[in-house]
Amino acid sequence: MTFKRNLFKRILVIHLSRFYKTMENQFRNEYHRLIINLHKTDGYIFNHFQQKMAPFDLSVQQYKALRLLSDVFPNSLSAGS
């Protein structure tokens, strides 16, 4: 969990530092700045992850399904879980 948290923090700092200065005057308030930055960061992380999965011919959704199945292995997982 620590690796994921550190990776997220690093990506967030890099991503926000790129857009913070150029978009300074485009925010209505601090809440608006937060929402825009979270949305852009989410897109960046999703695209980065999608590129990492491309060599394996997996979509992000397929990876998530495989991840859930590996977490419960050797037990089964119902569709409602």
N, C-alpha and C positions, 0 to 999 in steps of 0.2 A: 504494500500500500504506500510506503514511503517513496518508492521509485515513481509511482504514478503521480503522487502529489507534487514531488519535485519537478517532474517533467511538465505538469500542468502549470506550475508557477513560472517555470522558465519560458514556456511558450506564451503565457499571458503577459509577462513583462516585455518580451521581445515584440509581441504583436501590439500591445497598447502603446509602447514607446514610439512606434512608427506612425501611428495615427493621432496621437494625442496633440502634437504640435500643429499638425496641418488642419485639424478639425476644431481648434479651440473656439472659434467664433460661431460654429454651427450648432451648438448645443443650447437648448432652451433653459435647462437647469441641470443640476448634478444627477438627478434621477434619469433624465434623458441621456446624459453622457454614459451612465452605467449600462443602460439597456442597449444602446448602440454598440458599446465596446464588448459587451457579452455576446451580442449577436454576431459581430465580426469575428470574435475569438472562436465561437462555436463553428463558424464556417471554415476558419483556418484549420482547426483541429480535425474536423470532418474530412476536409480535402487532403490533409496530410495523411490521415489514417487510410483513406481510400487509395492513395498512391502506394502505401505500404502493402495493401492487400491485392493490388492489381497483378503482381507477378504470380500469385496463387489462384487467380481467376475467381476471387471471392468478393462479394459485395460486403459492405459494412453490416447489413442486416443478416447475411449468411454467417458472418463471423460471430455476431452476437448470439445467434441460435446455437452455433457450435460451442461457444463459450459456456452457455447455460447448460448444454448437455454434458460437457466435460466436468462441470462443477458437481453434478449429481451422479456421475458415473460411479458405480455400476448399476445404480437404481435407475428407474425410468422417470420421465417427466410428462405430466399431462399438459394438454393444450391450454388449460385454464391457469396454469402456474406462472 
